[in-house]
Amino acid sequence: MKRASALVVALAAVSCTAQGPTASSATQEPSAGPSAPPEPTVSQTPGPPDFAAKVTPVTRAQLPYSWRPGCPVPVGDLRLIRMSYWGFDDKPHVGELVVRKTVTDDIVTVFRKLYDWRWPIYKMELVDAYKGDDFDSIDANNTSAFNCRAATGSSNWSRHAYGQAIDINPRENPYVTASGSTAHQNAKKYTKRPLDAKGVINPGDKVVKAFQSVGWEWGGYWSGTKDYQHFSKGGG
């Protein structure tokens, strides 16, 4: 990022006096006038860095728990995105997500908007940091994407197993059953919507609209069970 550098410009007027044989007969050069005052120092406090994202192939070694033989998407179809996000501490951070290569542009587009809005994300690291355990990742309030697992309460593959789903701030945006309960104790105060709190996603808000603009659906619009953390491409 280009940063403004301090600039100090000092101007001095120089006047010359001709020397003559005597003070009374000396010819004086015209005065150049008063010196211009020095310009003030220009100083700007550097702002946070611009959003940045880097998409690279992912290796099997980077997914020791979240991928296994028999998953519906081969490792070669997945990509690692290292990108900026705005933290709950009101500071910029760099996090990681793994998604299918066909949706990398969607994710970068949305997360650029979230960063520019200073919309906060608690943390963002691969679910492998939790040995692929979705419950532990959610309990840690971790935003994550790819995980080769079945959908909650189903034997079918989750959209996470295809690399086409993401869970954002799962503590503030819990999975809530039709009866209004959640499995995570630290999320119980976040089960109602609308709710005005840091990192919360509400119906019709700009986060939902940002994902909708790239063709992703929100689990908060499901009937019965609500999955407020969940966005996916292709539903489910």
C-alpha positions, 0 to 999 in steps of 0.5 A: 500500500502506498503510504504518504511520506512526510514532506517538509519544504523550506523556502528562503528568499535571498537578497543581494546588496551591491557594494559601492565605494561609499554607503551614500553612493552605493547602488542598491539591488531591488528588494526581493520582498519578505521571505515566504513562510515555510510550508507546514509539515504534511503528516498522515496516520497510516490506515489499515492495509487494503484487502488482499487474497491469494489463491493457491492449490492445496496439498493432501498434507494440508488437509490431514483430517478434513479430506480422505479417500472417498470424498466427493471432491478430489484434493486437486479440485480444492483451493486454499485462500489466504485473505484479509479479514477484520477481527473482533478486536477491530484490527486486520488479520489474515485467515485461511479457507479451503473451498472448491476451485470453482467458487474462489471468485465468489468467496474473494468477492464477498470477503472483500466487501466484509473487510471494506465494511469492517464487518467482524469475523472472530477467527478464520482457520482450517477445520484441520486445526481442530482435527476435522471436528466440526463441533470443536471448530464451532465451539471455538467460533471458527469461520471455516469452509471445506470439511468432508462430512455428512450434513447435520442429522443426515447421511448425505454429504454436506455442501461443506464436503464439496467445498461449496459452503462456509460457516461464519461466526458460528457462536453468534450465528448458531445452528438452531433446531425447530424447537429453538435449541442449540447444541453449543452452550456459548451460543444460547444467547444468540438463537433469536433473530433479529439480534443486534450484536457484533458478528451477527447475521440477520435476515436481509442484512448486507452480509446475506445480500453480499452472498446472494449477489454471487448466488449463495443461499443462507441457512437462516432462511430455512424453514424449521431448523435455522443455520444462521452461520451457513452459506452455500452454493447449490443449497443444503 
